[in-house]
């Protein structure tokens, strides 16, 4: 394996240039899906890398339950500085597992509490209007998904802006944006270098919903006005994995985008553009990271198989 086993830990840096360029030049729907896919692949490779290092590091600890052959020189030589990086990988994997557990717990705890509140309401309509002085509106995934909006939020918007708000939240539900947000959140928990991609996914899902709201209402200016007005009164999002109206992503950029032309709905960007070059760069980094992880896993498997005594 050698030093190549470390590549998946740093190759997420190759995806950073595409984050901002994808936000600016790709249709938000394509940007959200592309960035989420890249983040999940890179996070998976990074986690596999830590797992391989942990196997080597654990084999060196006294009293471990692994076969004695796994601590032979042949296994230790497969990873440079095995004693240090192996033990560091154990700590890193524990941190990753903790981050994942906290993220999933918060996500489902919020959904559970919100569904309990909705269950107490007499109406089972898609839109649940809650009497609350705190202004908010967000899409609550479920079977079926529902939209929760406070009376304070509705009071600040006129009828046309309310239609834009509801269309925005329906777009979150129909696009299953909570899955993209949760995947990006888990990916950033696996490798901190992926946090810019997490922010880019959150912004892209909001822009995706903005564009859907503008298409449904047929009025981009009204949608932009609704986003801007709601941002002035909204509190922060209650959960990083639940889409909330006008509180995710830089609101001035969202408003400016809505006041501009409809973004082109094209596939892979042209190669001879900044976005195309960044996309190719990110794709190459993702491919190298994947191949490095697979190669290291296969190499370590062969080494461990050879070092394992036959029973």
Secondary structure, DSSP 8 states (H G I E B T S, - for coil): -GGGGGHHHHGGGGGHHHHHHHHHHS-HHHHHHHHHHHHHHHHHHHHHHHHHHHHHHHHTSTT-SS-GGGGSHHHHTTSTTHHHHHHHHHHHHHHHHHHHHHHHHHHHHHHHHHHHHHHTSS---SEEEE--SS--EEEE-STT-EEEEEHHHHHTS-HHHHHHHHHHHHHHHHTTHHHHHHHHHHHHHH-GGGHHHHHHHHHHHHHHHHHHHHHHHT-HHHHHHHHHHHHHH----S-TTS-BTTTSS-HHHHHHHHTS------SS--TTSHHHHHHHHHHHHHHHHHHHHHHHHHHHHHHHHHHS---
